[in-house]
């Protein structure tokens, strides 16, 4: 029964990946339609020649972003619906893995990646109920497909019993907080990338990226990224706290400078610096976006390089 459920779980992961791949293509088509969409109200540029010399002053008047055409919206709706279908299959695969293992399905790198990508896509879907973020579909599904491919090709392990150190209720709380924090950080990083490109376009660069006429301004994207990252930061703070409590129960100390502990703290410091600098030092615009992207890069480094190449008490990759 265990082997059968584990096999069906893997089939579910493959099936979800196929649906995500189709949705990814449709999101790409949506971006193509956005690029070709007529502008409702474009930016107005007027050149005023200086009286002495040939220097021109460029005056910019911001206008609301263009509204995508009906066909573009149809592509976006279809892609989002496919993403939701794939996510349901993905969640079913995660549940089957957990039932097969008779525990929570995030005790090794494969399971963490499988559950983590499910959380990333889930955060994206539920965020769309609050704000139209369909323009991030290519980024979110591209990231999910890369991680799922790496996990199934390189990190897959059969269902095995938990090591004694992981047989704790803190596995549920600590790792789940980390996975959810990663989901929000990934979405915040995607919004920050869009913010950087949009800000460059607003400054007169990247003029050929016409699809950015249909997404929010860089200022609005920055505010949105900040809100998403704050949620991730709160979850990551609980990750640190719960990890310290669990470490005391398992190893008799709250902190031991283990590689994984250090990098988890480094990530917390980067995002704490992001929030503090933006709130008190006026770090807005490109600097805050770059810091958010660096923080997410540190999260990915922690999951991949630290897990695979650094020995320590947290070496639970299962490989």
N, C-alpha and C positions, 0 to 999 in steps of 0.2 A: 504493500500500500504506500509506504514511504517513497520507494523508488518510482512508483507510478505517478504520484503527485509531483515529485521533483521533476520528472520528465515532462509532465504537462505544464508545469511552471515554466520550464525552459521554452517549450513551444509557445506559451503565452508571451514570453519576452520577445521571441522572434516575430510573432504575429503583431505585437504592438509596434515593434521597430519598422515592420513593413508599412503599417498604417501611418506611422509618423513620417516615413520617407515619402509617401504619397502626399500627405499634408504639407510637407516641406516643399515639394515641387509646386503645389497649388499656391502656397505663400509666395514663392518666387514669381509665379505668374501674376499674383496680386501686386507685387512690387513693380513688375513690368507695366501693368496697367496704370498704377499710380504715376509712373514716370511719364506715361503718355496722356494722363488726364489733363484737360484744360484747366487753367488757373482761374479761380473765381475772382481773385483780386490779387494780382502780383505786386511785388515790391516796385515802388516807383523810384527811379533814379534820375536825378536832374543834375546836370553839370553846369556850374556857374563859373564862368571864366574870370580870373582875376584881372583887374585893370592894368597891372604892371606885370607882364610876362605871360607865359602860356600855362601856368599852373591851374588845375581845375580842382574844385572842391566837390566831393561826391556827397550828396545829401540823400539819406535813406529814410524812407517812410514805410514803416511796418504795416503789413496788412494781414488779415486772418489767413490761415492756411487754406489751400484749395480743398474742395470737397471731392473725393474720388468719384469717378463715374459709376453708373449702376452696375456695369460689368465688373469693375474693380471691387465693389462692395460684395458682389455675388461670389467672386473668387475668395474674398476674405472670409465670408460666412461659411463657405464650403470647407475651407481649410480649417477653420476653428471647429466646425462640427466633426471633421475627420480626426482632429487632435483629441477631441473629447471622447470619441469612440476608441481611439488608440489608448487613451489614458485609462478607460474602464477596463480594457483587456490587460493593460499593464498592472493595474491595481489587483486584478484577479490573479495574475501570475505571482505577485508579491504575497498575497494571502495564501495561495497554494504552497508556496515555498515555506511559509511560516507553519502551516498545518503539517507539512511533511516533516519539518524539523522539530515540531512540538515546542517552539519557542519563537521569539520575535525574529524576523528575517533580516537582521543586519549585524551579524556576528563576525563577518569576514569581508574582504574587499569586494568580492562579487556581490554579496547581498547588500552591502552598503551602497555600491554603485547602482544596483537595481532599484533599491528603495529611494536613493537620492535622486535619481533621474525622474522617478515617479513624483517625488515632492516638487522638483523644479517645474515639471510640466503642470502639476496641479496648482502651484502658486500662480503660474502664468494664466491658467484657465480661470481661476477664481478672481484674479486681479482684473480680468476683462469684464467681470460683472460690475466693477467699480469704475474702471477707466478703460477706454479703448486702446489696447496695447497690441493690436493685431499686427502692427508693423514690426513688432519684435518676434513674430512667429518663426522667421528664418533663423534668427539667432538662437532662440530657445530650442527649437527642434534640431537644429544643427548640432548644438552642444549635447543634447540628449542622445542623439544618434551616435556621436563620436564616443561618448562615455559608455553607452550600451555595447557598442562594437568592441571597444577595448576590454570591457568587463567580461563579455561572453567568450572572446577569443583568447584572452590572456589570464583572466582572474578566476575563471570558473572552477569551482570545487564541488564535490558531492556533499550531500547533507551529512554532517558529522556531529557528534555530541559536543557540547560546549566545554572548553577548558575550565578547570575549577575556578580560576580568577574571574571568569565571565558569568558564572552562575550566581547572578545577583539581580535584584529588581532594579539596581542602578543602571544596568545595561539598557533597560527600556527607556529610562528617563534621560540619561546622559547622552546616549548616541542619537536618540530621537531629536533632542534639542539641537545637536550638531547638524543633523541632516536637514532639519527645517531652517536653521540659520543659513546653511549653505544654499538652500533654495532661494531665500530672499536676497542673499548676497549676489547670486548669479543673475537674478533679474535686475538688481540695482546696477550691476556692472554693464549689462546690456543697454540699459537706459543711459548710462554714463557715456558709453561709446557713441550712441546716437546723439547725445548732447554735444560731444566734442565735434562730430561731423557737422551738426546743425550750426554750431557757433562759428565754425570756419566758413560755412556757406553764407551765414549772415554777415560775415566780415568781407564778403566778396570773392571767396574762394569756392572751389568745387561747384561751379555754376552748372555743370552738366548733370549733377545729381538732382534732377528735377523731382524725384520721388519725395524728397525732403520738404517739398512744398505742402505735402499732405499730412505732415506730422506736427506735433506741437513745437513751439519755439524752444530755443535752448534754455531760456530761463524757466519755462514750465517743466521741461524735462529734468532740469536740475532739482527743482522742488520735489518732483515725483521720485527721483532717485533717492533723495535724502530721506523721504518718508519710508520708502521700502527698506533702505539700509538701516534705519533706526530700528525697525522691527527685527531685522536680522541680528543687529547688535545686541538687543535685549535677549534674544534666544541664545546667542553665543555666550553672553554673560552667564546665563543659567548653565550652559555647557561647562564652563570653567568651574563654577561653584559645585555643580553635581559631580564633576570629575574629581575635584579635591576631596569631597566627602567620601566618594567611592574609594579613592586611593587610600584614605585613612583606614577604611574598613578592610581593604584587601591587603595592604602592605604596611599599615601602621604609621603612615606619614601622609600629610596633606600635599606635600610638594617635594619632588625629588630630582628636579632638573632632568628628567627623562626627555629625550628628543621630541617626542610627541607633545608632551606638556609644554615645552619651550615654544614650539611652533604654534600651538593653540593660543598661548599667551601673546606671541608676536602678532598674530592675526587680531586679537582683541585690542592690542595697543594701536595697530594701524587704523582700525575703524574708530577707536576712541579718539585718536588724533584727528581723524576726518570730521567727526561730529564736533569736537571742541574747536578746531580751527575754523570750521564754517560758522559756528555760533558766536565765537568771541573775537576772531582775528579777521573776519571778513573774507575768508577764503571762499570765494565764489567762482563760478565759471570753470575754466579749463583746469585749474589747480585742484579743485575739489573732485572733478571727474577723474583725473589721473590718479588721485589718491584712492578713490573707490575701486578703480581697475587694479591697482597694485594690491589692494587688500584681497580682492577675489583671486588674483594670481597666486597670492600666498596660500589661500585656501586650497587651490588646485595642487600646489606644490606639497602641501601638508598631506593631501590624500594620496598622491602618486609617489613622489620621490622619497618622502619621509617614510611612508609605509613599506616601500620596496627596498630601499638601500641603507636605511639606518636601523641598527639593532637597538633594542630597548624593551622595556616592560610592556609596551603597547604593540608589540609585533604580532598582531592577530590577523595578518592578511589571509591566512589559510593556505598560502602557496608553499 
